[in-house]
């Protein structure tokens, strides 16, 4: 990950965030646990976050990710 990307992710720690890990159909795709560790998501304690493995070409994981987003936004009202 680039320093710009990491900086943006650190700023995102101040809001609820969802990360959709696309291209999970590729043989060298990082596992969700590895992405979580590399992004430091486990260190975020004061905000909700969610990471969803996805594959845009097959649609795998997209509904699950959107469900989390919808439920999270509904709870904020």
Backbone atoms as SQL, in Angstrom:
CREATE TABLE atoms (id INTEGER PRIMARY KEY, chain TEXT, resi INTEGER, resn TEXT, atom TEXT, x REAL, y REAL, z REAL);
INSERT INTO atoms VALUES
  (1, 'A', 1, 'UNK', 'N', 0.836, -1.183, 0.000),
  (2, 'A', 1, 'UNK', 'CA', 0.000, 0.000, 0.000),
  (3, 'A', 1, 'UNK', 'C', 0.878, 1.242, 0.000),
  (4, 'A', 2, 'UNK', 'N', 0.439, 2.250, -0.710),
  (5, 'A', 2, 'UNK', 'CA', 1.220, 3.479, -0.794),
  (6, 'A', 2, 'UNK', 'C', 1.046, 4.309, 0.474),
  (7, 'A', 3, 'UNK', 'N', 1.997, 5.207, 0.758),
  (8, 'A', 3, 'UNK', 'CA', 1.858, 6.081, 1.928),
  (9, 'A', 3, 'UNK', 'C', 0.598, 6.931, 1.873),
  (10, 'A', 4, 'UNK', 'N', 0.194, 7.357, 0.683),
  (11, 'A', 4, 'UNK', 'CA', -1.026, 8.158, 0.540),
  (12, 'A', 4, 'UNK', 'C', -2.239, 7.329, 0.940),
  (13, 'A', 5, 'UNK', 'N', -2.274, 6.093, 0.472),
  (14, 'A', 5, 'UNK', 'CA', -3.377, 5.199, 0.809),
  (15, 'A', 5, 'UNK', 'C', -3.425, 4.941, 2.311),
  (16, 'A', 6, 'UNK', 'N', -2.290, 4.664, 2.918),
  (17, 'A', 6, 'UNK', 'CA', -2.250, 4.407, 4.357),
  (18, 'A', 6, 'UNK', 'C', -2.685, 5.636, 5.150),
  (19, 'A', 7, 'UNK', 'N', -2.259, 6.816, 4.699),
  (20, 'A', 7, 'UNK', 'CA', -2.674, 8.049, 5.375),
  (21, 'A', 7, 'UNK', 'C', -4.172, 8.239, 5.303),
  (22, 'A', 8, 'UNK', 'N', -4.749, 7.942, 4.157),
  (23, 'A', 8, 'UNK', 'CA', -6.198, 8.051, 4.007),
  (24, 'A', 8, 'UNK', 'C', -6.914, 7.069, 4.910),
  (25, 'A', 9, 'UNK', 'N', -6.374, 5.864, 5.034),
  (26, 'A', 9, 'UNK', 'CA', -6.986, 4.867, 5.906),
  (27, 'A', 9, 'UNK', 'C', -6.910, 5.279, 7.365),
  (28, 'A', 10, 'UNK', 'N', -5.819, 5.901, 7.755),
  (29, 'A', 10, 'UNK', 'CA', -5.705, 6.360, 9.145),
  (30, 'A', 10, 'UNK', 'C', -6.728, 7.453, 9.432),
  (31, 'A', 11, 'UNK', 'N', -6.925, 8.364, 8.474),
  (32, 'A', 11, 'UNK', 'CA', -7.946, 9.401, 8.651),
  (33, 'A', 11, 'UNK', 'C', -9.328, 8.771, 8.684),
  (34, 'A', 12, 'UNK', 'N', -9.526, 7.700, 7.934),
  (35, 'A', 12, 'UNK', 'CA', -10.825, 7.024, 7.909),
  (36, 'A', 12, 'UNK', 'C', -11.144, 6.363, 9.235),
  (37, 'A', 13, 'UNK', 'N', -10.153, 6.207, 10.098),
  (38, 'A', 13, 'UNK', 'CA', -10.391, 5.585, 11.399),
  (39, 'A', 13, 'UNK', 'C', -11.327, 6.421, 12.260),
  (40, 'A', 14, 'UNK', 'N', -11.562, 7.670, 11.881),
  (41, 'A', 14, 'UNK', 'CA', -12.448, 8.523, 12.676),
  (42, 'A', 14, 'UNK', 'C', -13.906, 8.381, 12.276),
  (43, 'A', 15, 'UNK', 'N', -14.200, 7.548, 11.293),
  (44, 'A', 15, 'UNK', 'CA', -15.575, 7.312, 10.858),
  (45, 'A', 15, 'UNK', 'C', -15.812, 5.815, 10.750),
  (46, 'A', 16, 'UNK', 'N', -17.085, 5.424, 10.743),
  (47, 'A', 16, 'UNK', 'CA', -17.383, 4.023, 10.467),
  (48, 'A', 16, 'UNK', 'C', -16.980, 3.742, 9.036),
  (49, 'A', 17, 'UNK', 'N', -16.386, 2.584, 8.807),
  (50, 'A', 17, 'UNK', 'CA', -15.852, 2.325, 7.476),
  (51, 'A', 17, 'UNK', 'C', -16.051, 0.878, 7.070),
  (52, 'A', 18, 'UNK', 'N', -16.243, 0.705, 5.796),
  (53, 'A', 18, 'UNK', 'CA', -16.311, -0.625, 5.218),
  (54, 'A', 18, 'UNK', 'C', -15.245, -0.704, 4.134),
  (55, 'A', 19, 'UNK', 'N', -14.528, -1.795, 4.145),
  (56, 'A', 19, 'UNK', 'CA', -13.504, -2.033, 3.140),
  (57, 'A', 19, 'UNK', 'C', -13.917, -3.262, 2.357),
  (58, 'A', 20, 'UNK', 'N', -14.033, -3.113, 1.052),
  (59, 'A', 20, 'UNK', 'CA', -14.413, -4.241, 0.211),
  (60, 'A', 20, 'UNK', 'C', -13.171, -4.707, -0.536),
  (61, 'A', 21, 'UNK', 'N', -12.714, -5.894, -0.180),
  (62, 'A', 21, 'UNK', 'CA', -11.508, -6.461, -0.774),
  (63, 'A', 21, 'UNK', 'C', -11.860, -7.165, -2.072),
  (64, 'A', 22, 'UNK', 'N', -11.727, -6.473, -3.165),
  (65, 'A', 22, 'UNK', 'CA', -12.099, -7.013, -4.473),
  (66, 'A', 22, 'UNK', 'C', -11.024, -7.959, -5.011),
  (67, 'A', 23, 'UNK', 'N', -11.373, -8.641, -6.052),
  (68, 'A', 23, 'UNK', 'CA', -10.486, -9.542, -6.801),
  (69, 'A', 23, 'UNK', 'C', -10.094, -10.779, -5.998),
  (70, 'A', 24, 'UNK', 'N', -10.984, -11.228, -5.144),
  (71, 'A', 24, 'UNK', 'CA', -10.702, -12.408, -4.338),
  (72, 'A', 24, 'UNK', 'C', -10.677, -13.688, -5.162),
  (73, 'A', 25, 'UNK', 'N', -11.058, -13.592, -6.425),
  (74, 'A', 25, 'UNK', 'CA', -11.011, -14.755, -7.308),
  (75, 'A', 25, 'UNK', 'C', -9.604, -15.004, -7.859),
  (76, 'A', 26, 'UNK', 'N', -8.707, -14.056, -7.681),
  (77, 'A', 26, 'UNK', 'CA', -7.352, -14.197, -8.210),
  (78, 'A', 26, 'UNK', 'C', -6.507, -15.072, -7.282),
  (79, 'A', 27, 'UNK', 'N', -5.608, -15.861, -7.848),
  (80, 'A', 27, 'UNK', 'CA', -4.849, -16.821, -7.034),
  (81, 'A', 27, 'UNK', 'C', -3.956, -16.182, -5.973),
  (82, 'A', 28, 'UNK', 'N', -3.469, -14.988, -6.184),
  (83, 'A', 28, 'UNK', 'CA', -2.566, -14.350, -5.213),
  (84, 'A', 28, 'UNK', 'C', -3.264, -13.310, -4.349),
  (85, 'A', 29, 'UNK', 'N', -4.582, -13.341, -4.299),
  (86, 'A', 29, 'UNK', 'CA', -5.323, -12.368, -3.497),
  (87, 'A', 29, 'UNK', 'C', -5.004, -12.571, -2.018),
  (88, 'A', 30, 'UNK', 'N', -4.868, -11.463, -1.296),
  (89, 'A', 30, 'UNK', 'CA', -4.631, -11.549, 0.145),
  (90, 'A', 30, 'UNK', 'C', -5.910, -11.999, 0.837),
  (91, 'A', 31, 'UNK', 'N', -5.750, -12.804, 1.853),
  (92, 'A', 31, 'UNK', 'CA', -6.884, -13.216, 2.672),
  (93, 'A', 31, 'UNK', 'C', -7.376, -12.020, 3.478),
  (94, 'A', 32, 'UNK', 'N', -8.637, -12.060, 3.863),
  (95, 'A', 32, 'UNK', 'CA', -9.219, -10.972, 4.647),
  (96, 'A', 32, 'UNK', 'C', -8.412, -10.724, 5.915),
  (97, 'A', 33, 'UNK', 'N', -7.966, -11.767, 6.574),
  (98, 'A', 33, 'UNK', 'CA', -7.178, -11.605, 7.800),
  (99, 'A', 33, 'UNK', 'C', -5.885, -10.840, 7.534),
  (100, 'A', 34, 'UNK', 'N', -5.238, -11.118, 6.415),
  (101, 'A', 34, 'UNK', 'CA', -3.993, -10.413, 6.083),
  (102, 'A', 34, 'UNK', 'C', -4.258, -8.947, 5.760),
  (103, 'A', 35, 'UNK', 'N', -5.317, -8.679, 5.016),
  (104, 'A', 35, 'UNK', 'CA', -5.679, -7.289, 4.704),
  (105, 'A', 35, 'UNK', 'C', -5.985, -6.545, 6.000),
  (106, 'A', 36, 'UNK', 'N', -6.738, -7.189, 6.885),
  (107, 'A', 36, 'UNK', 'CA', -7.079, -6.588, 8.175),
  (108, 'A', 36, 'UNK', 'C', -5.823, -6.221, 8.949),
  (109, 'A', 37, 'UNK', 'N', -4.867, -7.128, 8.979),
  (110, 'A', 37, 'UNK', 'CA', -3.618, -6.878, 9.697),
  (111, 'A', 37, 'UNK', 'C', -2.814, -5.765, 9.039),
  (112, 'A', 38, 'UNK', 'N', -2.662, -5.812, 7.736),
  (113, 'A', 38, 'UNK', 'CA', -1.842, -4.812, 7.037),
  (114, 'A', 38, 'UNK', 'C', -2.426, -3.410, 7.132),
  (115, 'A', 39, 'UNK', 'N', -3.762, -3.320, 7.159),
  (116, 'A', 39, 'UNK', 'CA', -4.404, -2.009, 7.279),
  (117, 'A', 39, 'UNK', 'C', -4.495, -1.545, 8.730),
  (118, 'A', 40, 'UNK', 'N', -4.175, -2.430, 9.648),
  (119, 'A', 40, 'UNK', 'CA', -4.243, -2.073, 11.058),
  (120, 'A', 40, 'UNK', 'C', -5.665, -1.919, 11.567),
  (121, 'A', 41, 'UNK', 'N', -6.603, -2.600, 10.953),
  (122, 'A', 41, 'UNK', 'CA', -8.000, -2.436, 11.344),
  (123, 'A', 41, 'UNK', 'C', -8.265, -2.920, 12.761),
  (124, 'A', 42, 'UNK', 'N', -7.547, -3.924, 13.204),
  (125, 'A', 42, 'UNK', 'CA', -7.744, -4.421, 14.564),
  (126, 'A', 42, 'UNK', 'C', -7.373, -3.391, 15.622),
  (127, 'A', 43, 'UNK', 'N', -6.648, -2.367, 15.237),
  (128, 'A', 43, 'UNK', 'CA', -6.261, -1.319, 16.171),
  (129, 'A', 43, 'UNK', 'C', -7.333, -0.245, 16.322),
  (130, 'A', 44, 'UNK', 'N', -8.323, -0.252, 15.456),
  (131, 'A', 44, 'UNK', 'CA', -9.407, 0.731, 15.514),
  (132, 'A', 44, 'UNK', 'C', -10.390, 0.268, 16.582),
  (133, 'A', 45, 'UNK', 'N', -10.476, 1.023, 17.654),
  (134, 'A', 45, 'UNK', 'CA', -11.315, 0.627, 18.787),
  (135, 'A', 45, 'UNK', 'C', -12.554, 1.504, 18.946),
  (136, 'A', 46, 'UNK', 'N', -12.504, 2.728, 18.483),
  (137, 'A', 46, 'UNK', 'CA', -13.590, 3.661, 18.754),
  (138, 'A', 46, 'UNK', 'C', -14.585, 3.811, 17.606),
  (139, 'A', 47, 'UNK', 'N', -14.443, 3.034, 16.571),
  (140, 'A', 47, 'UNK', 'CA', -15.350, 3.104, 15.421),
  (141, 'A', 47, 'UNK', 'C', -15.638, 1.709, 14.915),
  (142, 'A', 48, 'UNK', 'N', -16.793, 1.569, 14.271),
  (143, 'A', 48, 'UNK', 'CA', -17.108, 0.301, 13.628),
  (144, 'A', 48, 'UNK', 'C', -16.392, 0.210, 12.302),
  (145, 'A', 49, 'UNK', 'N', -15.945, -0.982, 11.968),
  (146, 'A', 49, 'UNK', 'CA', -15.374, -1.235, 10.648),
  (147, 'A', 49, 'UNK', 'C', -15.756, -2.636, 10.244),
  (148, 'A', 50, 'UNK', 'N', -15.711, -2.862, 8.964),
  (149, 'A', 50, 'UNK', 'CA', -16.080, -4.161, 8.413),
  (150, 'A', 50, 'UNK', 'C', -15.280, -4.363, 7.140),
  (151, 'A', 51, 'UNK', 'N', -14.808, -5.556, 6.945),
  (152, 'A', 51, 'UNK', 'CA', -14.096, -5.862, 5.715),
  (153, 'A', 51, 'UNK', 'C', -14.778, -7.058, 5.067),
  (154, 'A', 52, 'UNK', 'N', -15.043, -6.938, 3.780),
  (155, 'A', 52, 'UNK', 'CA', -15.756, -7.977, 3.050),
  (156, 'A', 52, 'UNK', 'C', -14.957, -8.384, 1.820),
  (157, 'A', 53, 'UNK', 'N', -14.674, -9.669, 1.718),
  (158, 'A', 53, 'UNK', 'CA', -14.030, -10.187, 0.503),
  (159, 'A', 53, 'UNK', 'C', -15.050, -10.148, -0.622),
  (160, 'A', 54, 'UNK', 'N', -14.642, -9.659, -1.787),
  (161, 'A', 54, 'UNK', 'CA', -15.561, -9.555, -2.913),
  (162, 'A', 54, 'UNK', 'C', -14.904, -9.980, -4.218),
  (163, 'A', 55, 'UNK', 'N', -15.761, -10.251, -5.175),
  (164, 'A', 55, 'UNK', 'CA', -15.346, -10.490, -6.555),
  (165, 'A', 55, 'UNK', 'C', -16.392, -9.811, -7.423),
  (166, 'A', 56, 'UNK', 'N', -16.043, -8.683, -8.001),
  (167, 'A', 56, 'UNK', 'CA', -17.008, -7.897, -8.759),
  (168, 'A', 56, 'UNK', 'C', -17.520, -8.634, -9.997),
  (169, 'A', 57, 'UNK', 'N', -16.688, -9.450, -10.610),
  (170, 'A', 57, 'UNK', 'CA', -17.121, -10.121, -11.842),
  (171, 'A', 57, 'UNK', 'C', -18.182, -11.178, -11.584),
  (172, 'A', 58, 'UNK', 'N', -18.157, -11.806, -10.390),
  (173, 'A', 58, 'UNK', 'CA', -19.169, -12.824, -10.065),
  (174, 'A', 58, 'UNK', 'C', -20.221, -12.288, -9.105),
  (175, 'A', 59, 'UNK', 'N', -19.938, -11.169, -8.458),
  (176, 'A', 59, 'UNK', 'CA', -20.857, -10.601, -7.483),
  (177, 'A', 59, 'UNK', 'C', -20.687, -11.165, -6.084),
  (178, 'A', 60, 'UNK', 'N', -19.760, -12.096, -5.908),
  (179, 'A', 60, 'UNK', 'CA', -19.544, -12.696, -4.588),
  (180, 'A', 60, 'UNK', 'C', -19.179, -11.628, -3.559),
  (181, 'A', 61, 'UNK', 'N', -19.884, -11.646, -2.446),
  (182, 'A', 61, 'UNK', 'CA', -19.589, -10.741, -1.343),
  (183, 'A', 61, 'UNK', 'C', -20.194, -9.357, -1.455),
  (184, 'A', 62, 'UNK', 'N', -20.672, -8.976, -2.622),
  (185, 'A', 62, 'UNK', 'CA', -21.193, -7.616, -2.781),
  (186, 'A', 62, 'UNK', 'C', -22.453, -7.389, -1.952),
  (187, 'A', 63, 'UNK', 'N', -23.384, -8.323, -1.983),
  (188, 'A', 63, 'UNK', 'CA', -24.619, -8.162, -1.210),
  (189, 'A', 63, 'UNK', 'C', -24.325, -8.121, 0.293),
  (190, 'A', 64, 'UNK', 'N', -23.412, -8.965, 0.742),
  (191, 'A', 64, 'UNK', 'CA', -23.061, -8.980, 2.157),
  (192, 'A', 64, 'UNK', 'C', -22.478, -7.638, 2.588),
  (193, 'A', 65, 'UNK', 'N', -21.596, -7.088, 1.771),
  (194, 'A', 65, 'UNK', 'CA', -21.010, -5.790, 2.079),
  (195, 'A', 65, 'UNK', 'C', -22.037, -4.679, 2.081),
  (196, 'A', 66, 'UNK', 'N', -22.923, -4.700, 1.116),
  (197, 'A', 66, 'UNK', 'CA', -23.968, -3.673, 1.056),
  (198, 'A', 66, 'UNK', 'C', -24.967, -3.827, 2.197),
  (199, 'A', 67, 'UNK', 'N', -25.239, -5.061, 2.613),
  (200, 'A', 67, 'UNK', 'CA', -26.113, -5.288, 3.771),
  (201, 'A', 67, 'UNK', 'C', -25.522, -4.654, 5.020),
  (202, 'A', 68, 'UNK', 'N', -24.200, -4.876, 5.245),
  (203, 'A', 68, 'UNK', 'CA', -23.553, -4.277, 6.406),
  (204, 'A', 68, 'UNK', 'C', -23.667, -2.761, 6.352),
  (205, 'A', 69, 'UNK', 'N', -23.404, -2.187, 5.205),
  (206, 'A', 69, 'UNK', 'CA', -23.464, -0.735, 5.051),
  (207, 'A', 69, 'UNK', 'C', -24.874, -0.225, 5.333),
  (208, 'A', 70, 'UNK', 'N', -25.866, -0.865, 4.761),
  (209, 'A', 70, 'UNK', 'CA', -27.255, -0.455, 4.965),
  (210, 'A', 70, 'UNK', 'C', -27.644, -0.546, 6.436),
  (211, 'A', 71, 'UNK', 'N', -27.313, -1.661, 7.082),
  (212, 'A', 71, 'UNK', 'CA', -27.652, -1.834, 8.498),
  (213, 'A', 71, 'UNK', 'C', -26.945, -0.814, 9.373),
  (214, 'A', 72, 'UNK', 'N', -25.697, -0.523, 9.071),
  (215, 'A', 72, 'UNK', 'CA', -24.921, 0.434, 9.855),
  (216, 'A', 72, 'UNK', 'C', -25.499, 1.837, 9.711),
  (217, 'A', 73, 'UNK', 'N', -25.852, 2.216, 8.492),
  (218, 'A', 73, 'UNK', 'CA', -26.415, 3.547, 8.271),
  (219, 'A', 73, 'UNK', 'C', -27.805, 3.671, 8.896),
  (220, 'A', 74, 'UNK', 'N', -28.580, 2.591, 8.860),
  (221, 'A', 74, 'UNK', 'CA', -29.912, 2.603, 9.465),
  (222, 'A', 74, 'UNK', 'C', -29.825, 2.805, 10.977),
  (223, 'A', 75, 'UNK', 'N', -28.846, 2.199, 11.617),
  (224, 'A', 75, 'UNK', 'CA', -28.657, 2.314, 13.062),
  (225, 'A', 75, 'UNK', 'C', -28.270, 3.732, 13.467),
  (226, 'A', 76, 'UNK', 'N', -27.679, 4.483, 12.561),
  (227, 'A', 76, 'UNK', 'CA', -27.209, 5.841, 12.885),
  (228, 'A', 76, 'UNK', 'C', -28.344, 6.838, 12.936),
  (229, 'A', 77, 'UNK', 'N', -29.492, 6.517, 12.398),
  (230, 'A', 77, 'UNK', 'CA', -30.612, 7.477, 12.332),
  (231, 'A', 77, 'UNK', 'C', -31.195, 7.761, 13.680);
